[in-house]
């Protein structure tokens, strides 16, 4: 969709009325497409006028139209109701929240993007069918005590629903590397906006409870049980709404965070791997340490994805390229240690659902890391351009989704829900 829009802008550059019509249809998509193509058309007076018009308009905060806010209010009310269902129908909190937490926010974000993409009724019904099947399946899984497959399904289901959000975000451009990079950038911007909103919410909560305490009214339990629990799921929806309507709000913060934390994490990870050699910690025989080791690896991977997606937007500096390459190579070494440890545990202690899940995840992450590291090395050697990072970073998106499907729907059956 973005590539088609870019070409249409170029083809109708001398037709101001047509350009205005394209702009009014989808202002954000037009802005993105125009700024991508502007360096090649900046000789045109019409292009220069549009550039300064869009640059001025995107510097102001946009809060959407009335219909958007009504939709946001409806989403917030429904998500609040979903969070209060255990209290209304006397359901067990542990049963309900562990199985359904992914359904209280993410489906509404998916609807938001589907509406933006102008999906057909058929496509929308497919998304709804996937959500309905997932909800029925997870709630009818047998509650076997200490079931590893149930825990795996509950952990991976919210991630799977987020894949559905990605599908709705990508729309007809789901094969486009540039659009996938845009989704990764949205994830980074969303996290930053979430942090800001949660910090503001925490300050508001402290002030509210403190004010009532001054008059000897203690509202903590009621406040958290009803207000906080009801509002929390609407925060990601609000954050998405703000980020999509105001990309400039966090658009300048994300690259700064990437540039600051990439070298810091590189130094920390180097020190960690060096210290690992001189300590008695052993990921081969220490299960808890291996779990923490994998969590650290996932955090490093997330930073690499975030940093590379930000770097792919612009010309990357030599220092940033060097630190990214070093971090990617260290992550490959980290993943190799984790893979060897989990392979050893499989051989030594036998097959379990958790070990299969960790092994499958690490293999896919390793492939992805090798592709990214290879691209970064080739860029360092001048054999590739920064734009080539996009395909190496996002080429395995579909396989992540298939792996999640396996963990959620097939592992419990294979291991007889144990």
C-alpha angles and dihedrals in degrees: 000000000000092000091049091049091049091052091046091053090052093046094050100036091122092050108078094180092056092047090051090051091052090049094051093050094060117354097185094049090046092050092050094046093045095051090048092056099034098094089062096046102035090112089072117092090213090053091050091052091050091046094057092041093053094040090055095045095048091053090068125077114255120204101183129240131297093265090057092052092047089051090048090051092051091049091049092051094048093046090049090051091050090053091051097048094099090055093045097047098028094244124166108265094216093051095045103041098041092053101035108032091104092060099057098073115002099065090057091052088050090052090049092056094041088055091049091050092049094233119195120248090253094056091045091051091052090055091047091048091053090050093047093049091047092050093048093045098049093046093050096047108119112260095229110175112258092001108175093193092053091051090049092049092049092048095047099041095076088050090050090051088051087056086057088052087053090052091053091045093051095045114171090348094066090126093052115107090203091055091047089052088051089055091052089050089050089054091053093046090047092055091051093048090046090053091051094048093045091049090050090046091050092052091048091049092051092049093047095049091043094052093052091046089059089066093041096255112133109201100162098113095043091043095053097037096051113014104034094038091050097045100043097076092052093057095078088048092051091044090053091049092051095044094049094047094040110032089162091064094078100004091099095041097055097063091047092052090048093050094047100044100039095070091038092054090044090057092044094048091048090052091046094052091046092049090047089066092057098043131076093237108126122189089191096066103014107080096186092050091050089052092052089044090057092046089053089049091052090051091051090047091052090052091049092050091047094046095045092047090053092045092052090064095066145012106299120227121236094244093049091046091051094049092046091050091048092048092049092050092048089049089054089053090046091050092047090056091048091048093050091047095051091044089052091050091049091052095042103038104023138244121318131164092249094052092048090049093049092045094049093047093048094049092053092045090049092053090048092048093049091051092050094045091048092052092048092050091049090050089051089053092048094245096115139032127237089252088067089068090073096069094043091050099047105026094100098051093111092049092054088055092049091049091052090050089054093049094048105038108022109032093062091052094044091051093039093246092298 
